[in-house]
Amino acid sequence: MADLFVFYREEESEGASAPLAYAPLEAALAAFIDSDVPLAVEVVFVDEETIRTLNREQRQVDAVTDVLSFPALPLAAGAPLRKKDFPFDIDENGNLLLGSVVICVKRVREQAEEYGHSYERELHYLLVHGVMHCLGYDHMTDGEKSVMRAAEESVLSKIGITRD
């Protein structure tokens, strides 16, 4: 287990980051990942226009979405991360950057209401979902989806965030 650091910035004015439990979330994610190097992920909170533009430019989908992930490395889901395998990808602080996660604050609020759970639960779920993509997880097939959902729920349960 290595440290995992979540670095965030807000381009959205509604204060999205306040309810995130960063330290417990970082610890739960770090415990999930087999790594001998400190890890980092960037999280950016944005408005609908920004995420729609990113979705259109990066995925050719002209629509607002809830979360986009931009993995920095071609990782296989569940594969151990070893410093020796990424000698040129370590930043000036000694961290291996996994990638960036972009979250639309308005969609978080809408989906929390739509799914009948808290804003906090939806926000944590989307962040974990985005990080899982940066770690090589996907949900294109039923098998991949099952593995990814189990990984997400494992991390979320460690910080006391359940579907209830």
C-alpha positions, 0 to 999 in steps of 0.5 A, spaced: 500 500 500 502 506 498 499 513 499 494 516 494 493 524 494 487 527 491 489 534 488 483 538 487 481 545 484 474 548 483 472 551 476 465 551 479 463 556 484 458 552 488 463 549 493 463 542 490 469 540 494 466 541 501 463 535 503 468 530 500 472 526 506 479 527 503 483 523 508 479 517 509 477 517 501 485 517 500 486 512 505 481 507 502 483 508 495 490 507 497 489 501 501 485 498 495 491 499 490 498 495 490 503 500 489 510 501 492 510 509 490 506 514 492 500 516 487 496 522 485 490 524 482 487 531 480 480 532 481 477 538 477 470 540 479 466 544 473 460 547 470 455 543 465 458 548 459 465 546 461 464 538 461 460 538 455 465 541 451 470 536 454 466 531 452 465 533 445 472 534 444 475 528 447 469 523 446 465 526 440 459 526 445 456 533 445 452 532 451 453 534 459 455 528 463 457 527 470 464 525 470 470 524 465 476 521 466 483 522 463 488 516 465 495 518 465 498 511 464 495 505 460 494 501 466 491 494 467 485 493 472 488 491 478 495 490 476 500 492 481 504 499 480 511 499 481 516 505 481 521 501 477 516 500 471 514 508 471 521 511 471 519 517 467 512 518 470 514 520 477 513 528 479 517 532 482 514 530 489 515 523 488 508 521 486 506 517 480 500 521 477 494 516 475 490 522 471 485 527 472 478 526 474 473 532 472 466 532 475 460 536 473 457 539 480 450 540 477 450 533 475 452 530 482 446 534 485 441 532 480 443 525 480 443 525 487 436 527 487 434 522 482 437 516 485 434 518 492 441 518 496 445 524 498 449 529 494 455 526 499 454 519 496 453 521 489 460 526 489 464 520 493 461 515 488 463 519 482 470 521 484 471 513 486 468 511 479 473 516 475 479 514 479 477 507 477 478 509 470 485 512 471 487 505 474 485 501 468 478 499 470 472 499 465 465 497 464 464 496 457 462 489 458 458 485 463 464 482 466 468 489 466 462 492 469 461 487 475 469 487 477 469 495 477 462 496 481 465 491 486 471 495 486 468 502 487 463 499 493 469 496 496 472 503 497 466 506 498 464 502 504 471 503 507 469 510 508 462 508 510 458 510 504 453 505 502 447 505 497 443 505 503 
